[in-house]
Amino acid sequence: MNDPNGLVFFEGEYHLFYQYYPDSTVWGPMHWGHAVSPDLIHWKYLPIALYPDSLGYIFSGSAVVDATNSSGFGSVEKPPMVAIFTYHNPRLEKSGSNVFQNQGIAFSLDKGRTWTKYSGNPVLKNPGIRDFRDPKIFWNEKTKKWNLIIAVYDRVHIYSSANIKDWTFESEFGIGTGAHGGVWECPDLFPLKVNGADIKKWVMLVSINPGGPNSGSATQYFTGEFDGHKFVPDNTNTRWIDWGRDDYAGVTWSNIPASDGRRIFIGWMSNWKYATVVPTTVWRSATTIPRELSLVAENGKYLLISGPVHEFTKLRNESDSVNLKSQSFIGEKEISFDRISLMQCELLFDFGLSDNKVDSLGIILENNLKERFIVGYSSLQKQFYIDRKEAGNTGFSKEFAGVATAPYTAGTGLKLHLIVDASSVELFVDGGKLVMTSLVFPTEKFTKLILFSKGGNVLLSKAEFHGIEKIWP
Ligand code: FRU
């Protein structure tokens, strides 16, 4: 699999479609795979939703519930789910044409179980640009119209429509703004309330490949204003939703009930630098944990923060949870947990940094082969780092081993939240102000947890360990 697609909530189910090639663990003719969940945590696979056809492979896109039946595919009583996606035509591509990516739609009247492609496809034709893909559709309350944001090589275009079939070009955004080390892909655009204030900003997500902060794929964001026609950014800075090397093409769910009100994001947990060669068999690639996005005002800017959805705590195994006592440490200190594995767990730490001689501190996950996965913070360099050089199998790609870094300035305390799975670690710092997602392939399970501090004493005021239950039957 790669990108998550068609994220939509409908009648008690979260739908997750995804870029899927059923015949191989290497990327090929794309389909939309399909899974549903009642709670964002427990998932059930459903049959493939969309197959390639004479117009092309089914690339990334999005889905909505058409409540007013503006498309005419259902009725107001039985509103259709409508998906919009990119048709990528390999035949045209090979022939040297520039117009091999066009947008098509499909609808479902049975809760996403079966889909009918629209006979008038494509609904949005390629204007003559090779990269024209990944439409994200959303209802605009202000203009009472649909909007669509689509990646167009090194920028995005915004369109509007009354019926999801006929689209009008509105505006372009991106030149001279944000990161441009690669092609823009998988955009999203949505309003989000600022925490603790009566202000709403619009947030634009844009994935970029390559050109991420730690090489390869990554997702940047902008905050600003949007009136249904034009997006005006607050500033032109480059900012990343996740500084790790393994969170790409993430977008958010549509149709979350107003009573819930969350903006929920999920990303593809890999990087095109090595996605097709990571050492997994039978399966390849997964998504991040679904994350709730929030905005906080900080130093005159709006910062996008993210953390695991609260439903995730349901997976904590109470009989396999430990609270460690408060203690201070310097050097390397092994915390002995009586565990046969640290591979499926959640770790929460609160560190006190009042000793200003501390140069760096962090956490090491280690196994019997002395393979180590290191999460560290350097107060000298004012940055976080994730070092997986000696964390196990890295030989499948020379791109994989490097150390990922992220600028960060800690206060007198630091909160780290790690979600560790069999081949991934998701790190959330200080409530999600910094996020780093990382794949890791240890040869044996990590069994030891080591804390380290260089230069001065660190106070560990809180440490929680939770075993995490399997989500599959
Ligand atoms: C991003 C991407 C999208 C495209 C899809 C194809 O990872 O390249 O731009 O629609 O993957 O699988």
Residues whose N, C-alpha, C, O or C-beta is under 5 A from the ligand:
A	BS01	FRU	N2 D3 Q19 M30 F59 S60 R133 D134 E185 C186 A249
